[in-house]
Amino acid sequence: MKYLRRVKGVTEMDKIRNETIRTELETESILEHIEMKQLRWWGQHTGETSLG
């Protein structure tokens, strides 16, 4: 989050919520990113299966 705050040019003293910064910079949270990677690994997100 420090990186995104630096990119946006705000500090913690500005009292802007992390979610607001993520929305404005159009990035996803790390938890959403990890979940998508896990779903792709298991073949759920793309509809593909590893069975053939």
GULOVEX-595002 format. One record per atom (N, C-alpha, C, O, CB): atom name; x, y, z; residue number from 1. Coordinates in Angstrom, 2 decimals. Glycine has a CB too. Layout:
<recs>
{sevo=CA	xx=X	yy=Y	zz=Z	koldo=NUM}
...
</recs>
This chain:
<recs>
{sevo=N	xx=0.82	yy=-1.18	zz=0.00	koldo=1}
{sevo=CA	xx=0.00	yy=0.00	zz=0.00	koldo=1}
{sevo=C	xx=0.87	yy=1.25	zz=0.00	koldo=1}
{sevo=O	xx=0.46	yy=2.29	zz=-0.53	koldo=1}
{sevo=CB	xx=-0.94	yy=-0.01	zz=1.20	koldo=1}
{sevo=N	xx=2.06	yy=1.18	zz=0.59	koldo=2}
{sevo=CA	xx=2.94	yy=2.34	zz=0.59	koldo=2}
{sevo=C	xx=3.26	yy=2.76	zz=-0.84	koldo=2}
{sevo=O	xx=3.32	yy=3.95	zz=-1.15	koldo=2}
{sevo=CB	xx=4.23	yy=2.04	zz=1.36	koldo=2}
{sevo=N	xx=3.47	yy=1.77	zz=-1.69	koldo=3}
{sevo=CA	xx=3.80	yy=2.06	zz=-3.09	koldo=3}
{sevo=C	xx=2.65	yy=2.80	zz=-3.77	koldo=3}
{sevo=O	xx=2.87	yy=3.79	zz=-4.46	koldo=3}
{sevo=CB	xx=4.13	yy=0.76	zz=-3.85	koldo=3}
{sevo=N	xx=1.43	yy=2.32	zz=-3.58	koldo=4}
{sevo=CA	xx=0.27	yy=2.97	zz=-4.22	koldo=4}
{sevo=C	xx=0.07	yy=4.38	zz=-3.69	koldo=4}
{sevo=O	xx=-0.31	yy=5.28	zz=-4.45	koldo=4}
{sevo=CB	xx=-0.99	yy=2.13	zz=-3.99	koldo=4}
{sevo=N	xx=0.32	yy=4.59	zz=-2.41	koldo=5}
{sevo=CA	xx=0.20	yy=5.94	zz=-1.85	koldo=5}
{sevo=C	xx=1.23	yy=6.87	zz=-2.48	koldo=5}
{sevo=O	xx=0.94	yy=8.02	zz=-2.79	koldo=5}
{sevo=CB	xx=0.37	yy=5.92	zz=-0.32	koldo=5}
{sevo=N	xx=2.46	yy=6.35	zz=-2.68	koldo=6}
{sevo=CA	xx=3.50	yy=7.15	zz=-3.30	koldo=6}
{sevo=C	xx=3.15	yy=7.48	zz=-4.74	koldo=6}
{sevo=O	xx=3.37	yy=8.61	zz=-5.20	koldo=6}
{sevo=CB	xx=4.85	yy=6.42	zz=-3.23	koldo=6}
{sevo=N	xx=2.61	yy=6.50	zz=-5.46	koldo=7}
{sevo=CA	xx=2.23	yy=6.73	zz=-6.85	koldo=7}
{sevo=C	xx=1.15	yy=7.80	zz=-6.93	koldo=7}
{sevo=O	xx=1.20	yy=8.67	zz=-7.80	koldo=7}
{sevo=CB	xx=1.73	yy=5.42	zz=-7.50	koldo=7}
{sevo=N	xx=0.18	yy=7.75	zz=-6.03	koldo=8}
{sevo=CA	xx=-0.91	yy=8.72	zz=-6.02	koldo=8}
{sevo=C	xx=-0.48	yy=10.07	zz=-5.47	koldo=8}
{sevo=O	xx=-1.10	yy=11.09	zz=-5.77	koldo=8}
{sevo=CB	xx=-2.06	yy=8.19	zz=-5.19	koldo=8}
{sevo=N	xx=0.60	yy=10.08	zz=-4.68	koldo=9}
{sevo=CA	xx=1.09	yy=11.34	zz=-4.14	koldo=9}
{sevo=C	xx=0.40	yy=11.77	zz=-2.86	koldo=9}
{sevo=O	xx=0.29	yy=12.96	zz=-2.57	koldo=9}
{sevo=CB	xx=0.93	yy=12.41	zz=-5.16	koldo=9}
{sevo=N	xx=-0.08	yy=10.79	zz=-2.08	koldo=10}
{sevo=CA	xx=-0.73	yy=11.10	zz=-0.80	koldo=10}
{sevo=C	xx=0.03	yy=10.41	zz=0.32	koldo=10}
{sevo=O	xx=0.79	yy=9.47	zz=0.09	koldo=10}
{sevo=CB	xx=-2.22	yy=10.65	zz=-0.81	koldo=10}
{sevo=N	xx=-0.17	yy=10.89	zz=1.53	koldo=11}
{sevo=CA	xx=0.45	yy=10.28	zz=2.71	koldo=11}
{sevo=C	xx=-0.65	yy=9.76	zz=3.62	koldo=11}
{sevo=O	xx=-1.84	yy=10.01	zz=3.38	koldo=11}
{sevo=CB	xx=1.36	yy=11.30	zz=3.45	koldo=11}
{sevo=N	xx=-0.26	yy=9.05	zz=4.66	koldo=12}
{sevo=CA	xx=-1.25	yy=8.57	zz=5.63	koldo=12}
{sevo=C	xx=-1.90	yy=9.73	zz=6.38	koldo=12}
{sevo=O	xx=-3.02	yy=9.61	zz=6.87	koldo=12}
{sevo=CB	xx=-0.58	yy=7.61	zz=6.63	koldo=12}
{sevo=N	xx=-1.20	yy=10.83	zz=6.45	koldo=13}
{sevo=CA	xx=-1.75	yy=12.02	zz=7.12	koldo=13}
{sevo=C	xx=-2.92	yy=12.61	zz=6.36	koldo=13}
{sevo=O	xx=-3.71	yy=13.37	zz=6.93	koldo=13}
{sevo=CB	xx=-0.66	yy=13.07	zz=7.29	koldo=13}
{sevo=N	xx=-3.05	yy=12.28	zz=5.07	koldo=14}
{sevo=CA	xx=-4.15	yy=12.80	zz=4.27	koldo=14}
{sevo=C	xx=-5.48	yy=12.11	zz=4.57	koldo=14}
{sevo=O	xx=-6.53	yy=12.57	zz=4.13	koldo=14}
{sevo=CB	xx=-3.83	yy=12.65	zz=2.80	koldo=14}
{sevo=N	xx=-5.43	yy=11.01	zz=5.33	koldo=15}
{sevo=CA	xx=-6.62	yy=10.28	zz=5.77	koldo=15}
{sevo=C	xx=-7.50	yy=9.82	zz=4.60	koldo=15}
{sevo=O	xx=-8.72	yy=9.97	zz=4.64	koldo=15}
{sevo=CB	xx=-7.45	yy=11.16	zz=6.70	koldo=15}
{sevo=N	xx=-6.87	yy=9.25	zz=3.59	koldo=16}
{sevo=CA	xx=-7.61	yy=8.68	zz=2.46	koldo=16}
{sevo=C	xx=-7.57	yy=7.16	zz=2.62	koldo=16}
{sevo=O	xx=-6.50	yy=6.59	zz=2.84	koldo=16}
{sevo=CB	xx=-7.00	yy=9.12	zz=1.08	koldo=16}
{sevo=N	xx=-8.73	yy=6.52	zz=2.52	koldo=17}
{sevo=CA	xx=-8.82	yy=5.08	zz=2.72	koldo=17}
{sevo=C	xx=-8.09	yy=4.32	zz=1.62	koldo=17}
{sevo=O	xx=-8.02	yy=4.78	zz=0.48	koldo=17}
{sevo=CB	xx=-10.28	yy=4.64	zz=2.78	koldo=17}
{sevo=N	xx=-7.54	yy=3.16	zz=1.99	koldo=18}
{sevo=CA	xx=-6.83	yy=2.31	zz=1.05	koldo=18}
{sevo=C	xx=-7.72	yy=1.90	zz=-0.12	koldo=18}
{sevo=O	xx=-7.29	yy=1.89	zz=-1.27	koldo=18}
{sevo=CB	xx=-6.29	yy=1.07	zz=1.76	koldo=18}
{sevo=N	xx=-8.96	yy=1.57	zz=0.18	koldo=19}
{sevo=CA	xx=-9.91	yy=1.14	zz=-0.86	koldo=19}
{sevo=C	xx=-10.14	yy=2.27	zz=-1.87	koldo=19}
{sevo=O	xx=-10.28	yy=2.01	zz=-3.06	koldo=19}
{sevo=CB	xx=-11.24	yy=0.71	zz=-0.22	koldo=19}
{sevo=N	xx=-10.19	yy=3.49	zz=-1.40	koldo=20}
{sevo=CA	xx=-10.38	yy=4.63	zz=-2.30	koldo=20}
{sevo=C	xx=-9.19	yy=4.78	zz=-3.23	koldo=20}
{sevo=O	xx=-9.36	yy=5.05	zz=-4.42	koldo=20}
{sevo=CB	xx=-10.58	yy=5.93	zz=-1.49	koldo=20}
{sevo=N	xx=-8.00	yy=4.62	zz=-2.70	koldo=21}
{sevo=CA	xx=-6.79	yy=4.72	zz=-3.52	koldo=21}
{sevo=C	xx=-6.76	yy=3.61	zz=-4.55	koldo=21}
{sevo=O	xx=-6.45	yy=3.85	zz=-5.72	koldo=21}
{sevo=CB	xx=-5.52	yy=4.66	zz=-2.64	koldo=21}
{sevo=N	xx=-7.08	yy=2.37	zz=-4.12	koldo=22}
{sevo=CA	xx=-7.11	yy=1.24	zz=-5.06	koldo=22}
{sevo=C	xx=-8.12	yy=1.47	zz=-6.18	koldo=22}
{sevo=O	xx=-7.84	yy=1.17	zz=-7.34	koldo=22}
{sevo=CB	xx=-7.43	yy=-0.05	zz=-4.33	koldo=22}
{sevo=N	xx=-9.29	yy=2.00	zz=-5.84	koldo=23}
{sevo=CA	xx=-10.33	yy=2.27	zz=-6.83	koldo=23}
{sevo=C	xx=-9.87	yy=3.32	zz=-7.83	koldo=23}
{sevo=O	xx=-10.05	yy=3.16	zz=-9.03	koldo=23}
{sevo=CB	xx=-11.63	yy=2.71	zz=-6.15	koldo=23}
{sevo=N	xx=-9.29	yy=4.39	zz=-7.34	koldo=24}
{sevo=CA	xx=-8.85	yy=5.47	zz=-8.22	koldo=24}
{sevo=C	xx=-7.71	yy=5.04	zz=-9.13	koldo=24}
{sevo=O	xx=-7.62	yy=5.51	zz=-10.27	koldo=24}
{sevo=CB	xx=-8.42	yy=6.67	zz=-7.40	koldo=24}
{sevo=N	xx=-6.84	yy=4.15	zz=-8.65	koldo=25}
{sevo=CA	xx=-5.72	yy=3.68	zz=-9.46	koldo=25}
{sevo=C	xx=-6.08	yy=2.43	zz=-10.25	koldo=25}
{sevo=O	xx=-5.25	yy=1.89	zz=-10.99	koldo=25}
{sevo=CB	xx=-4.52	yy=3.40	zz=-8.58	koldo=25}
{sevo=N	xx=-7.32	yy=1.96	zz=-10.09	koldo=26}
{sevo=CA	xx=-7.85	yy=0.78	zz=-10.80	koldo=26}
{sevo=C	xx=-6.98	yy=-0.45	zz=-10.59	koldo=26}
{sevo=O	xx=-6.60	yy=-1.13	zz=-11.55	koldo=26}
{sevo=CB	xx=-7.95	yy=1.08	zz=-12.29	koldo=26}
{sevo=N	xx=-6.68	yy=-0.74	zz=-9.32	koldo=27}
{sevo=CA	xx=-5.93	yy=-1.95	zz=-8.97	koldo=27}
{sevo=C	xx=-6.82	yy=-2.81	zz=-8.09	koldo=27}
{sevo=O	xx=-7.78	yy=-2.32	zz=-7.51	koldo=27}
{sevo=CB	xx=-4.59	yy=-1.61	zz=-8.25	koldo=27}
{sevo=N	xx=-6.50	yy=-4.09	zz=-7.99	koldo=28}
{sevo=CA	xx=-7.26	yy=-4.99	zz=-7.14	koldo=28}
{sevo=C	xx=-6.50	yy=-5.24	zz=-5.84	koldo=28}
{sevo=O	xx=-5.28	yy=-5.05	zz=-5.77	koldo=28}
{sevo=CB	xx=-7.55	yy=-6.32	zz=-7.87	koldo=28}
{sevo=N	xx=-7.22	yy=-5.66	zz=-4.82	koldo=29}
{sevo=CA	xx=-6.55	yy=-5.96	zz=-3.57	koldo=29}
{sevo=C	xx=-5.73	yy=-7.23	zz=-3.72	koldo=29}
{sevo=O	xx=-5.98	yy=-8.03	zz=-4.61	koldo=29}
{sevo=CB	xx=-7.57	yy=-6.10	zz=-2.42	koldo=29}
{sevo=N	xx=-4.76	yy=-7.40	zz=-2.85	koldo=30}
{sevo=CA	xx=-3.89	yy=-8.55	zz=-2.93	koldo=30}
{sevo=C	xx=-4.67	yy=-9.84	zz=-2.68	koldo=30}
{sevo=O	xx=-4.35	yy=-10.87	zz=-3.26	koldo=30}
{sevo=CB	xx=-2.74	yy=-8.43	zz=-1.92	koldo=30}
{sevo=N	xx=-5.69	yy=-9.79	zz=-1.84	koldo=31}
{sevo=CA	xx=-6.50	yy=-10.97	zz=-1.57	koldo=31}
{sevo=C	xx=-7.27	yy=-11.40	zz=-2.82	koldo=31}
{sevo=O	xx=-7.38	yy=-12.59	zz=-3.10	koldo=31}
{sevo=CB	xx=-7.47	yy=-10.70	zz=-0.42	koldo=31}
{sevo=N	xx=-7.81	yy=-10.44	zz=-3.56	koldo=32}
{sevo=CA	xx=-8.52	yy=-10.76	zz=-4.81	koldo=32}
{sevo=C	xx=-7.55	yy=-11.35	zz=-5.83	koldo=32}
{sevo=O	xx=-7.90	yy=-12.28	zz=-6.56	koldo=32}
{sevo=CB	xx=-9.20	yy=-9.51	zz=-5.38	koldo=32}
{sevo=N	xx=-6.35	yy=-10.81	zz=-5.88	koldo=33}
{sevo=CA	xx=-5.34	yy=-11.29	zz=-6.82	koldo=33}
{sevo=C	xx=-4.96	yy=-12.75	zz=-6.51	koldo=33}
{sevo=O	xx=-4.87	yy=-13.59	zz=-7.41	koldo=33}
{sevo=CB	xx=-4.09	yy=-10.38	zz=-6.77	koldo=33}
{sevo=N	xx=-4.73	yy=-13.03	zz=-5.24	koldo=34}
{sevo=CA	xx=-4.36	yy=-14.39	zz=-4.83	koldo=34}
{sevo=C	xx=-5.50	yy=-15.36	zz=-5.11	koldo=34}
{sevo=O	xx=-5.26	yy=-16.47	zz=-5.59	koldo=34}
{sevo=CB	xx=-3.99	yy=-14.42	zz=-3.32	koldo=34}
{sevo=N	xx=-6.73	yy=-14.95	zz=-4.83	koldo=35}
{sevo=CA	xx=-7.88	yy=-15.82	zz=-5.08	koldo=35}
{sevo=C	xx=-8.02	yy=-16.16	zz=-6.56	koldo=35}
{sevo=O	xx=-8.30	yy=-17.31	zz=-6.90	koldo=35}
{sevo=CB	xx=-9.16	yy=-15.15	zz=-4.58	koldo=35}
{sevo=N	xx=-7.81	yy=-15.18	zz=-7.43	koldo=36}
{sevo=CA	xx=-7.89	yy=-15.43	zz=-8.87	koldo=36}
{sevo=C	xx=-6.80	yy=-16.40	zz=-9.31	koldo=36}
{sevo=O	xx=-7.07	yy=-17.29	zz=-10.13	koldo=36}
{sevo=CB	xx=-7.76	yy=-14.12	zz=-9.65	koldo=36}
{sevo=N	xx=-5.58	yy=-16.24	zz=-8.79	koldo=37}
{sevo=CA	xx=-4.50	yy=-17.15	zz=-9.14	koldo=37}
{sevo=C	xx=-4.81	yy=-18.57	zz=-8.69	koldo=37}
{sevo=O	xx=-4.53	yy=-19.53	zz=-9.40	koldo=37}
{sevo=CB	xx=-3.18	yy=-16.66	zz=-8.50	koldo=37}
{sevo=N	xx=-5.39	yy=-18.71	zz=-7.50	koldo=38}
{sevo=CA	xx=-5.75	yy=-20.03	zz=-7.00	koldo=38}
{sevo=C	xx=-6.83	yy=-20.66	zz=-7.87	koldo=38}
{sevo=O	xx=-6.76	yy=-21.85	zz=-8.17	koldo=38}
{sevo=CB	xx=-6.21	yy=-19.96	zz=-5.55	koldo=38}
{sevo=N	xx=-7.83	yy=-19.89	zz=-8.26	koldo=39}
{sevo=CA	xx=-8.90	yy=-20.41	zz=-9.10	koldo=39}
{sevo=C	xx=-8.36	yy=-20.83	zz=-10.47	koldo=39}
{sevo=O	xx=-8.77	yy=-21.86	zz=-11.00	koldo=39}
{sevo=CB	xx=-10.00	yy=-19.37	zz=-9.27	koldo=39}
{sevo=N	xx=-7.45	yy=-20.06	zz=-11.02	koldo=40}
{sevo=CA	xx=-6.84	yy=-20.44	zz=-12.29	koldo=40}
{sevo=C	xx=-6.05	yy=-21.72	zz=-12.16	koldo=40}
{sevo=O	xx=-6.06	yy=-22.58	zz=-13.05	koldo=40}
{sevo=CB	xx=-5.94	yy=-19.33	zz=-12.81	koldo=40}
{sevo=N	xx=-5.35	yy=-21.86	zz=-11.02	koldo=41}
{sevo=CA	xx=-4.55	yy=-23.06	zz=-10.78	koldo=41}
{sevo=C	xx=-5.45	yy=-24.30	zz=-10.79	koldo=41}
{sevo=O	xx=-5.07	yy=-25.34	zz=-11.33	koldo=41}
{sevo=CB	xx=-3.80	yy=-22.95	zz=-9.44	koldo=41}
{sevo=N	xx=-6.63	yy=-24.20	zz=-10.20	koldo=42}
{sevo=CA	xx=-7.54	yy=-25.34	zz=-10.12	koldo=42}
{sevo=C	xx=-8.45	yy=-25.42	zz=-11.33	koldo=42}
{sevo=O	xx=-9.26	yy=-26.34	zz=-11.42	koldo=42}
{sevo=CB	xx=-8.38	yy=-25.25	zz=-8.87	koldo=42}
{sevo=N	xx=-8.35	yy=-24.50	zz=-12.28	koldo=43}
{sevo=CA	xx=-9.14	yy=-24.55	zz=-13.50	koldo=43}
{sevo=C	xx=-10.56	yy=-24.08	zz=-13.35	koldo=43}
{sevo=O	xx=-11.39	yy=-24.35	zz=-14.21	koldo=43}
{sevo=CB	xx=-9.14	yy=-25.91	zz=-14.02	koldo=43}
{sevo=N	xx=-10.87	yy=-23.38	zz=-12.28	koldo=44}
{sevo=CA	xx=-12.24	yy=-22.93	zz=-12.04	koldo=44}
{sevo=C	xx=-12.57	yy=-21.64	zz=-12.78	koldo=44}
{sevo=O	xx=-13.69	yy=-21.47	zz=-13.26	koldo=44}
{sevo=CB	xx=-12.47	yy=-22.75	zz=-10.56	koldo=44}
{sevo=N	xx=-11.62	yy=-20.77	zz=-12.86	koldo=45}
{sevo=CA	xx=-11.90	yy=-19.45	zz=-13.43	koldo=45}
{sevo=C	xx=-12.08	yy=-19.51	zz=-14.95	koldo=45}
{sevo=O	xx=-12.95	yy=-18.82	zz=-15.49	koldo=45}
{sevo=CB	xx=-10.77	yy=-18.50	zz=-13.09	koldo=45}
{sevo=N	xx=-11.29	yy=-20.30	zz=-15.63	koldo=46}
{sevo=CA	xx=-11.35	yy=-20.33	zz=-17.09	koldo=46}
{sevo=C	xx=-12.29	yy=-21.40	zz=-17.61	koldo=46}
{sevo=O	xx=-12.55	yy=-21.45	zz=-18.81	koldo=46}
{sevo=CB	xx=-9.98	yy=-20.54	zz=-17.66	koldo=46}
{sevo=N	xx=-12.79	yy=-22.26	zz=-16.74	koldo=47}
{sevo=CA	xx=-13.68	yy=-23.32	zz=-17.17	koldo=47}
{sevo=C	xx=-12.94	yy=-24.54	zz=-17.70	koldo=47}
{sevo=O	xx=-13.57	yy=-25.51	zz=-18.10	koldo=47}
{sevo=CB	xx=-14.62	yy=-22.79	zz=-18.22	koldo=47}
{sevo=N	xx=-11.63	yy=-24.51	zz=-17.70	koldo=48}
{sevo=CA	xx=-10.84	yy=-25.64	zz=-18.18	koldo=48}
{sevo=C	xx=-10.61	yy=-26.62	zz=-17.04	koldo=48}
{sevo=O	xx=-10.57	yy=-26.25	zz=-15.87	koldo=48}
{sevo=CB	xx=-9.48	yy=-25.15	zz=-18.75	koldo=48}
{sevo=N	xx=-10.46	yy=-27.87	zz=-17.41	koldo=49}
{sevo=CA	xx=-10.11	yy=-28.86	zz=-16.40	koldo=49}
{sevo=C	xx=-8.81	yy=-29.53	zz=-16.79	koldo=49}
{sevo=O	xx=-8.45	yy=-29.56	zz=-17.96	koldo=49}
{sevo=CB	xx=-11.22	yy=-29.90	zz=-16.23	koldo=49}
{sevo=N	xx=-8.13	yy=-30.06	zz=-15.82	koldo=50}
{sevo=CA	xx=-6.85	yy=-30.70	zz=-16.09	koldo=50}
{sevo=C	xx=-7.03	yy=-32.18	zz=-16.46	koldo=50}
{sevo=O	xx=-6.04	yy=-32.88	zz=-16.70	koldo=50}
{sevo=CB	xx=-5.94	yy=-30.57	zz=-14.89	koldo=50}
{sevo=N	xx=-8.29	yy=-32.65	zz=-16.50	koldo=51}
{sevo=CA	xx=-8.54	yy=-34.05	zz=-16.80	koldo=51}
{sevo=C	xx=-8.56	yy=-34.35	zz=-18.28	koldo=51}
{sevo=O	xx=-8.56	yy=-35.52	zz=-18.66	koldo=51}
{sevo=CB	xx=-9.84	yy=-34.46	zz=-16.20	koldo=51}
{sevo=N	xx=-8.56	yy=-33.37	zz=-19.09	koldo=52}
{sevo=CA	xx=-8.45	yy=-33.63	zz=-20.50	koldo=52}
{sevo=C	xx=-9.51	yy=-33.01	zz=-21.28	koldo=52}
{sevo=O	xx=-9.54	yy=-33.15	zz=-22.50	koldo=52}
{sevo=CB	xx=-8.44	yy=-35.03	zz=-20.75	koldo=52}
</recs>
